[in-house]
């Protein structure tokens, strides 16, 4: 982790700048057991959209790329945040993607109907799996359930995972003797939506998933299967009735503000409880279908505070135009502030609190557009969200110990949310405990009483991400403006002071 003096000074300054101090407390939930969480919730997503793949992680002949054309700085950055899994190739892109055009020596460029661009198909299945192995993450392939067929999906499993049969032999002929062993597969992407190429009706969806799943599992019984779903019962109950016994996860997505990317900090904070509502609705639907209690898990396999900006997607009306220029807005550095970091920490906290059922989540996307890493000709910028992933994958312990947080509300005059969001993590032997806590207030520090966790007075090791203002961001030439800072919180009578607009990981006991 990079620490800059500037970061230290900024964090110190904002700790003093807290206007009035609010009071809050965190207490353990009596008799609640600690639960192990799945590190797959720290996963990511990459789509063939704009510069995410070409001109992003895949940049052949670039001085910063390796012999396979993969940007080495990107690989290194993703290793740094222990990226566990990356979903690919879409997204909306996948609903008319034909994987067979993207393998072997004769790549066939394809027009993509969702994004209205030609894809050269030089980054296909073999390149993707190779890239994942270099990153050290699991591949997770999302199949084409728009214009694709169930057999095309199971051929893909054969190509990746078998040693015999027509498609496995083609992989071997393409130079990949050993199977790729792709464990995670999903049937479709958002096939419930009118924006999606080859969208399906609710009546079509369950049987299509069932037949695809049968064939995919027929190719390899050890795969883990997901299917495009919604929190809503109207879509997901019929899906689960038809295909639930064949599925390991349901795939749901969440983006919480829309537009170019300039939604103000406080508006963003007002959205921090929406993922909880989405998860709760999905749990209710799973339970009603008889798959509650984790029998089918939730994969939040696309999520981000900010929806991608691409006016024109899904608009096929007469006279409609695709606004390519608008896509450039996704790359404006100043949009990715402490709002993004703190929303992301709250999102991950929500998944952690539901760790018995939320077993995967994929930040959308991993590079460029709204990603945690911005790639440019001369290097990369680690956006504020990157550092949240670093803190969670390096500083937290492996289990969640339920806690209750009492705090004031933060309001924008219309909506209200709790000013704090905290989770307590605990090591396997129960000794080491680390609290991850977000203070959403743009200008007030919070006095947090952690006495009930056993803290009295003294110095607690802490790492804090705060920036100098809620709107601080990293950029080319200012790469380390917002970085985590190692510090110490002085506990007095069991109370510590949390700086405004901050994420803190505090070692409560070791
Ligand atoms: O805006 C990006 C798109 O969002 C993804 O392609 C799709 O899955 C979701 O609707």
Boltz pocket constraint, residues with backbone or C-beta under 6 A from the ligand:
constraints:
  - pocket:
      binder: B
      contacts: [[A, 47], [A, 90], [A, 91], [A, 92], [A, 93], [A, 189], [A, 190], [A, 253], [A, 302], [A, 307], [A, 308], [A, 309]]
      max_distance: 6.0
